[in-house]
Amino acid sequence: MTDIAEAKERAKDVDYLIRTVFGTEEGKRLMVYLEDRFLMKPVCPTGSKEGHGYWREGQNDLIRQFRAAIKRVEMGAYE
C-alpha cells in the first residue's frame, strides 16, 4: 500500500471513529455543547489579546472538521 493510500485509509478510519462517537445520544449532546460553547461565540471580541482570534478560530475549525467527517460518512463518501 502506498503512503497516499495509507493516509486515505487512516482518514477514512478517523471519519468513521468520529461518526461513531458523535452518533450516540451522548455524542450528539456533546456536539451541541461544543457548537454552543465555541461556534456560537465571537472569535475576536473587543479587547481581546493579540492572537486570541487565531486561537478561537482553531477551536472552531476542529468542530467544523468533526462535522465534515460525520457528513462524509453519512453521505456515503467511502462506499
C-alpha positions as a Markdown table, in Angstrom:
| # | Residue | x | y | z |
|---|---|---|---|---|
| 1 | Met | 0.0 | 0.0 | 0.0 |
| 2 | Thr | 1.4 | 3.4 | -0.9 |
| 3 | Asp | 1.8 | 6.3 | 1.5 |
| 4 | Ile | -1.1 | 8.1 | -0.1 |
| 5 | Ala | -3.4 | 5.0 | 0.1 |
| 6 | Glu | -2.4 | 4.6 | 3.8 |
| 7 | Ala | -3.2 | 8.2 | 4.5 |
| 8 | Lys | -6.6 | 7.9 | 2.8 |
| 9 | Glu | -7.3 | 4.7 | 4.8 |
| 10 | Arg | -6.4 | 6.5 | 8.1 |
| 11 | Ala | -8.6 | 9.5 | 7.2 |
| 12 | Lys | -11.5 | 7.1 | 6.5 |
| 13 | Asp | -10.9 | 5.3 | 9.8 |
| 14 | Val | -10.8 | 8.6 | 11.7 |
| 15 | Asp | -14.0 | 9.8 | 10.0 |
| 16 | Tyr | -15.8 | 6.6 | 11.0 |
| 17 | Leu | -14.5 | 6.9 | 14.5 |
| 18 | Ile | -15.7 | 10.5 | 14.8 |
| 19 | Arg | -19.1 | 9.5 | 13.4 |
| 20 | Thr | -19.4 | 6.6 | 15.8 |
| 21 | Val | -18.6 | 8.7 | 18.8 |
| 22 | Phe | -20.8 | 11.6 | 17.8 |
| 23 | Gly | -23.5 | 9.3 | 16.6 |
| 24 | Thr | -24.5 | 8.2 | 20.1 |
| 25 | Glu | -27.0 | 10.2 | 22.1 |
| 26 | Glu | -24.2 | 11.3 | 24.4 |
| 27 | Gly | -22.1 | 12.3 | 21.4 |
| 28 | Lys | -24.9 | 14.3 | 19.9 |
| 29 | Arg | -25.4 | 16.1 | 23.2 |
| 30 | Leu | -21.6 | 16.8 | 23.3 |
| 31 | Met | -21.6 | 18.2 | 19.8 |
| 32 | Val | -24.5 | 20.6 | 20.7 |
| 33 | Tyr | -22.5 | 21.7 | 23.7 |
| 34 | Leu | -19.3 | 22.2 | 21.6 |
| 35 | Glu | -21.2 | 24.2 | 19.0 |
| 36 | Asp | -22.8 | 26.4 | 21.6 |
| 37 | Arg | -19.6 | 26.8 | 23.6 |
| 38 | Phe | -17.3 | 27.6 | 20.7 |
| 39 | Leu | -19.0 | 28.2 | 17.3 |
| 40 | Met | -21.7 | 30.5 | 18.7 |
| 41 | Lys | -19.3 | 32.9 | 20.4 |
| 42 | Pro | -17.4 | 35.7 | 18.7 |
| 43 | Val | -14.0 | 34.7 | 17.5 |
| 44 | Cys | -12.3 | 38.0 | 18.5 |
| 45 | Pro | -14.4 | 40.1 | 20.9 |
| 46 | Thr | -13.4 | 43.7 | 21.5 |
| 47 | Gly | -10.5 | 44.0 | 23.9 |
| 48 | Ser | -9.1 | 40.5 | 23.1 |
| 49 | Lys | -5.4 | 40.0 | 23.4 |
| 50 | Glu | -3.3 | 39.7 | 20.2 |
| 51 | Gly | -3.6 | 36.3 | 18.8 |
| 52 | His | -6.8 | 35.4 | 20.6 |
| 53 | Gly | -8.7 | 35.3 | 17.3 |
| 54 | Tyr | -6.3 | 32.7 | 15.9 |
| 55 | Trp | -6.7 | 30.5 | 19.0 |
| 56 | Arg | -10.5 | 30.8 | 18.8 |
| 57 | Glu | -10.6 | 30.1 | 15.1 |
| 58 | Gly | -8.6 | 26.9 | 15.7 |
| 59 | Gln | -11.2 | 25.8 | 18.2 |
| 60 | Asn | -13.9 | 26.4 | 15.7 |
| 61 | Asp | -12.1 | 24.6 | 12.9 |
| 62 | Leu | -11.8 | 21.4 | 15.0 |
| 63 | Ile | -15.6 | 21.4 | 15.4 |
| 64 | Arg | -16.0 | 22.1 | 11.7 |
| 65 | Gln | -13.7 | 19.1 | 10.9 |
| 66 | Phe | -15.8 | 16.9 | 13.2 |
| 67 | Arg | -19.0 | 18.0 | 11.4 |
| 68 | Ala | -17.3 | 17.4 | 7.9 |
| 69 | Ala | -16.2 | 13.9 | 8.9 |
| 70 | Ile | -19.7 | 13.0 | 10.1 |
| 71 | Lys | -21.2 | 14.3 | 6.9 |
| 72 | Arg | -18.7 | 12.4 | 4.7 |
| 73 | Val | -19.6 | 9.1 | 6.4 |
| 74 | Glu | -23.4 | 9.8 | 6.4 |
| 75 | Met | -23.3 | 10.9 | 2.7 |
| 76 | Gly | -21.5 | 7.6 | 1.7 |
| 77 | Ala | -18.2 | 9.1 | 0.7 |
| 78 | Tyr | -16.4 | 5.8 | 1.3 |
| 79 | Glu | -18.9 | 3.4 | -0.3 |
